[in-house]
């Protein structure tokens, strides 16, 4: 729906270029060129593999964001103030929402956490607030320095009959953002968000109070410089250890994922595995690593991960070193690209945009902000603003509405084609909504135990969702539970190519076992156990397979292993598994 709206806005933008009688100068900056190169690089892989992997939802969103970027890029610099104010207001709303959840006035959107804002868990919510916080702080200091509170940019509030300047409005909105975020951000317990908010804020404060010059003047000897660096390293190290110890299990889990992801990168370093293909490949590498090099502690923290929790590593695994270099070039251009002569009042906006992007870049080291649409919208606005401030190549000045030649004709055809395309998308969007509604109904039917009815419901929407990994896993599991094992093997084998997790392999093992293909069932159970070695269930199924097929020695071996296996979280299910394993051991003594 977002991409549809973005493309519709883009088509209207093209139409206004054609019909509004105004001279246009097309300007292209280095950042524009780099972003286009990155988009084309990703698009090439997606289009070449369209029949194999379909059109990913992430790519459709990227198209929508690209369309919005072009629209934002056409705005004058002064118009970005309105967009930044809108971003700040959204920050206030989210922060207030989180505070109300914190005090039990509004319900959380997640069963395990009491604060999520309008997001699905505290991580993305905290990340969103973190990238808005430095934006608000930079704008607050900028407007506080503005002595002219009733300039020409002011506007009249009729209710109170007083004149208020634009800078005053921004200042007090920024104060509200800063206060409300400070009240709620610590409660999210997101260390990545804390770092993303704090580090850019230090740079803003240093810029405001010119601390770089003061520090430089004080460090006038080698001894002082050495002591300063030593103290800084100690403080950083202690802080890092403190943050690590705060959620040691979560930290160790991320370290494992990063280690395995580097193995992925090592296999395909140049081009990577392809856009949106991390989920389809990561767990295979995790299984391989844990079976060959993994420690017991790593086995205990392994999970069915679908994200790298580090955008740079995941980007490199998917798009290779070429994709990483393009991304680093974009980041470099944002912070070090040459800017054109700007009005003094616009320079603080540039600092604010850069600090917001730096918060995003820091948060991306530990999380997955590129999957959060509101965060991507803020980043798109910041990128468009920074590109507007950079030195640009000015192409031919023209007035499309006054030209009868090829320029007007091309723009007119493109704009009407885009508009028609967006209007034609209404029917597919309605169909997609109905299909997802049917998927939800099929899943609900499965949950209450009507497996055969669930399979029939899943089957009706297969052609529309055959590239959706979650749907394939749901459908395959339902087939296995309903006893439709031949269909189950087909669907689960396809799901394996998109999301090779333990659910897929245990269900696949069950279906192979029911079909009498015991060697393939053995492989599937072993693969599930290799992905998550700490889990009891896959090896429990393997022991049962051995026991039922007369492989008594192997059955006892697995049973003994499970009887002495370290338990991560004690549960009734584990006690039942151990009882069953004890019976196998006693039966074969």
Rosetta blueprint (number, residue, H / E / L):
1 X L
2 X H
3 X H
4 X H
5 X H
6 X H
7 X H
8 X H
9 X H
10 X H
11 X H
12 X H
13 X H
14 X H
15 X H
16 X H
17 X H
18 X H
19 X H
20 X L
21 X L
22 X L
23 X L
24 X E
25 X E
26 X E
27 X E
28 X E
29 X E
30 X H
31 X H
32 X H
33 X H
34 X H
35 X H
36 X H
37 X H
38 X H
39 X H
40 X H
41 X H
42 X H
43 X H
44 X H
45 X H
46 X H
47 X H
48 X H
49 X L
50 X H
51 X H
52 X H
53 X H
54 X L
55 X L
56 X L
57 X H
58 X H
59 X H
60 X H
61 X H
62 X H
63 X H
64 X H
65 X H
66 X H
67 X H
68 X H
69 X H
70 X H
71 X H
72 X H
73 X H
74 X L
75 X L
76 X L
77 X H
78 X H
79 X H
80 X H
81 X H
82 X H
83 X H
84 X H
85 X H
86 X H
87 X H
88 X H
89 X H
90 X H
91 X H
92 X H
93 X H
94 X H
95 X H
96 X H
97 X H
98 X H
99 X H
100 X H
101 X H
102 X H
103 X L
104 X L
105 X L
106 X L
107 X L
108 X L
109 X L
110 X E
111 X L
112 X L
113 X E
114 X L
115 X L
116 X L
117 X L
118 X L
119 X L
120 X L
121 X L
122 X H
123 X H
124 X H
125 X H
126 X H
127 X H
128 X H
129 X H
130 X H
131 X H
132 X H
133 X H
134 X H
135 X H
136 X H
137 X H
138 X H
139 X H
140 X H
141 X H
142 X H
143 X H
144 X H
145 X L
146 X L
147 X L
148 X L
149 X L
150 X L
151 X L
152 X L
153 X L
154 X L
155 X E
156 X E
157 X E
158 X L
159 X L
160 X L
161 X L
162 X E
163 X E
164 X E
165 X L
166 X H
167 X H
168 X H
169 X H
170 X H
171 X H
172 X H
173 X H
174 X H
175 X H
176 X H
177 X H
178 X H
179 X H
180 X H
181 X H
182 X H
183 X H
184 X H
185 X H
186 X H
187 X H
188 X H
189 X L
190 X L
191 X H
192 X H
193 X H
194 X H
195 X H
196 X H
197 X H
198 X H
199 X H
200 X H
201 X H
202 X H
203 X H
204 X H
205 X H
206 X H
207 X H
208 X H
209 X H
210 X L
211 X H
212 X H
213 X H
214 X H
215 X H
216 X H
217 X H
218 X H
219 X L
220 X L
221 X L
222 X H
223 X H
224 X H
225 X H
226 X H
227 X H
228 X H
229 X H
230 X H
231 X H
232 X H
233 X H
234 X H
235 X H
236 X H
237 X H
238 X H
239 X H
240 X H
241 X H
242 X H
243 X H
244 X H
245 X H
246 X H
247 X L
248 X H
249 X H
250 X H
251 X H
252 X H
253 X H
254 X H
255 X H
256 X H
257 X H
258 X H
259 X H
260 X H
261 X H
262 X H
263 X H
264 X H
265 X H
266 X H
267 X H
268 X L
269 X L
270 X L
271 X L
272 X L
273 X L
274 X L
275 X L
276 X L
277 X L
278 X H
279 X H
280 X H
281 X H
282 X H
283 X H
284 X H
285 X H
286 X H
287 X H
288 X H
289 X H
290 X H
291 X H
292 X H
293 X L
294 X L
295 X L
296 X H
297 X H
298 X H
299 X H
300 X H
301 X H
302 X L
303 X L
304 X L
305 X L
306 X L
307 X L
308 X L
309 X L
310 X L
311 X H
312 X H
313 X H
314 X H
315 X H
316 X H
317 X H
318 X H
319 X H
320 X H
321 X H
322 X H
323 X H
324 X H
325 X H
326 X H
327 X H
328 X H
329 X H
330 X H
331 X H
332 X H
333 X H
334 X H
335 X H
336 X H
337 X L
338 X L
339 X E
340 X L
341 X L
342 X L
343 X L
344 X H
345 X H
346 X H
347 X H
348 X H
349 X H
350 X H
351 X H
352 X H
353 X H
354 X H
355 X H
356 X H
357 X H
358 X H
359 X H
360 X H
361 X H
362 X H
363 X H
364 X L
365 X L
366 X L
367 X L
368 X L
369 X H
370 X H
371 X H
372 X L
373 X H
374 X H
375 X H
376 X H
377 X H
378 X H
379 X H
380 X H
381 X H
382 X H
383 X H
384 X H
385 X H
386 X H
387 X H
388 X H
389 X H
390 X E
391 X L
392 X E
393 X E
394 X E
395 X E
396 X E
397 X E
398 X E
399 X L
400 X H
401 X H
402 X H
403 X L
404 X L
405 X L
406 X H
407 X H
408 X H
409 X H
410 X H
411 X H
412 X H
413 X H
414 X H
415 X H
416 X H
417 X H
418 X H
419 X H
420 X H
421 X H
422 X H
423 X H
424 X H
425 X H
426 X H
427 X H
428 X H
429 X H
430 X H
431 X H
432 X H
433 X H
434 X H
435 X H
436 X H
437 X H
438 X H
439 X H
440 X H
441 X H
442 X H
443 X H
444 X H
445 X H
446 X H
447 X H
448 X L
449 X L
450 X L
451 X H
452 X H
453 X H
454 X H
455 X H
456 X H
457 X H
458 X H
459 X H
460 X H
461 X L
462 X H
463 X H
464 X H
465 X H
466 X L
467 X L
468 X L
469 X H
470 X H
471 X H
472 X H
473 X H
474 X H
475 X H
476 X H
477 X H
478 X H
479 X H
480 X H
481 X H
482 X H
483 X L
484 X L
485 X H
486 X H
487 X H
488 X H
489 X H
490 X H
491 X H
492 X H
493 X H
494 X H
495 X H
496 X H
497 X L
498 X L
499 X L
500 X L
501 X L
502 X H
503 X H
504 X H
505 X H
506 X H
507 X H
508 X H
509 X H
510 X H
511 X H
512 X H
513 X H
514 X H
515 X L
516 X L
517 X L
518 X H
519 X H
520 X H
521 X H
522 X H
523 X H
524 X H
525 X H
526 X H
527 X H
528 X H
529 X H
530 X H
531 X H
532 X L
533 X L
534 X L
535 X L
536 X L
537 X H
538 X H
539 X H
540 X H
541 X H
542 X H
543 X H
544 X H
545 X H
546 X H
547 X H
548 X H
549 X L
550 X L
551 X L
552 X H
553 X H
554 X H
555 X H
556 X H
557 X H
558 X H
559 X H
560 X H
561 X H
562 X H
563 X H
564 X L
565 X L
566 X L
567 X L
568 X L
569 X L
570 X L
571 X L
572 X H
573 X H
574 X H
575 X H
576 X H
577 X H
578 X H
579 X H
580 X H
581 X H
582 X H
583 X H
584 X H
585 X H
586 X H
587 X H
588 X L
589 X L
